[in-house]
Amino acid sequence: MNQINTVTIGKLIEAHREGDEQKFKTYVDFIVKAAIRVTTVSRGKLFWMKQRNRLYTTKQAGTNPKS
């Protein structure tokens, strides 16, 4: 799993200061991919949490969600 941490950010800054565009682009791409993955996982989790809460609320009220 790609994780963004202080070392990754430090390497990104280092590449920028050195003027190494290829290295800089590599770290930017890594960070973007990690951020997209986190966002996608979070959205999926959020969807299932909402579904679970909806089902629980429906059971508590004693109603049928399909009606």
C-alpha positions in Angstrom: 0.0 0.0 0.0 1.3 3.5 -0.8 1.5 5.7 2.2 2.4 9.4 2.3 4.7 10.1 5.2 7.3 12.7 6.2 10.1 10.9 4.3 8.1 11.0 1.1 7.4 14.7 1.5 11.0 15.3 2.4 12.2 13.5 -0.7 9.7 15.6 -2.8 11.1 18.8 -1.3 14.7 17.6 -1.8 14.1 16.8 -5.5 12.6 20.3 -6.0 15.6 22.0 -4.3 18.0 19.9 -6.5 16.0 20.9 -9.6 15.7 17.2 -10.5 12.4 17.3 -12.5 12.2 13.5 -13.1 12.6 12.7 -9.4 10.2 15.4 -8.4 7.6 14.1 -10.9 8.0 10.6 -9.6 7.3 11.7 -6.0 4.3 13.8 -7.2 2.9 10.8 -9.1 3.4 8.6 -6.0 1.6 11.1 -3.7 -1.3 11.5 -6.2 -1.8 7.7 -6.5 -1.8 7.3 -2.8 -4.2 10.1 -2.3 -6.6 8.7 -4.9 -6.5 5.3 -3.3 -7.3 6.8 0.1 -10.2 8.8 -1.3 -11.6 5.8 -3.2 -11.3 3.5 -0.1 -12.9 6.2 2.1 -15.8 6.7 -0.3 -16.4 2.9 -0.4 -16.3 2.7 3.4 -18.7 5.7 3.7 -21.2 4.1 1.3 -21.3 0.9 3.3 -21.5 2.8 6.6 -24.5 4.7 5.3 -26.2 1.5 4.2 -25.6 -0.1 7.6 -27.0 2.9 9.4 -30.0 3.1 7.1 -30.8 -0.6 7.8 -30.3 -0.2 11.5 -32.6 2.9 11.6 -35.2 1.1 9.5 -35.2 -1.9 11.9 -35.5 0.5 14.9 -38.5 2.2 13.4 -40.1 -1.1 12.4 -40.6 -0.1 8.8 -39.7 -1.8 5.5 -37.2 0.1 3.4 -38.7 -1.2 0.2 -42.1 0.2 0.9 
